[in-house]
Amino acid sequence: MVNAGRIVLPKNITPQTRDLIRRILVADPNMRFEIKDIMQHKFFNKIDWSMVGKKRMEPPFVPGLEL
């Protein structure tokens, strides 16, 4: 939740997740994380981006479809 320019995040998220969210949601576009920064963030340290690009990485979660 954003309140008057402040980001209020749930307490149950990890410090890495909190850091990534705060760096993405920066108001100044010149200071905001770009995609290369996001990909290099420690939150994604287990992601092999070359495998993602080749569509050879299994997703960690696949939601079920309920119709």
N, C-alpha and C positions, 0 to 999 in steps of 0.2 A: 504494500500500500504506500502511495506517495502522499505525503501530507505537507503542504506548504514548502515544497522543495526538499523535504526530508524523506528518505526511504525507510519505511518500517518493515523489517523482514521477520518472519516467524523465527522463534528461538530454536526450533528443532532442525534447522538446516546447518550443514557443516560450514566451518570457516572458509574452506575453499569455494563452496557454492556461494556463500555470502560475498566473498571477494569478487568473484566473477560477475555476479549480478550488479554489484555497486560500480564496477568498472565499465559495464555495458550501459548502465542507465545514467551516465554523466550528461548533464545538460549541455555543456560546451562540446560541440562536435569535434573540435580540434584536440580535445583531451580524451574523448571517448575511445574505447577499444575498437579496433578494426578487426576484420575477420582473421587476419594473420595473427593478431594478438590473442584472439579468442582461441584459435587452434593451438597456440603454444602455451596457453594457460595450464597450470598444474591440475585443474579440474579434469582436463582431457588427456592427462599423461598416459593413459592406457590405450588411447585411440591410435591406430595405425592409419593415418590419413591417406596414404597411398592405396591401402586396401579399400578404404571407403570410396575413393575416387574410381576404383575399378569395380565397385559394387560386389566385392568379395568378402566383406565383413558381415558377420551375423549381428543383427541388432540385439542389444542387451534386453530389450523388452518389446514384445509384439502384443498390442492390445487385442482382445477378443472382439468379434463383431456380433452385436446383438441387434437383431431387426425386429 
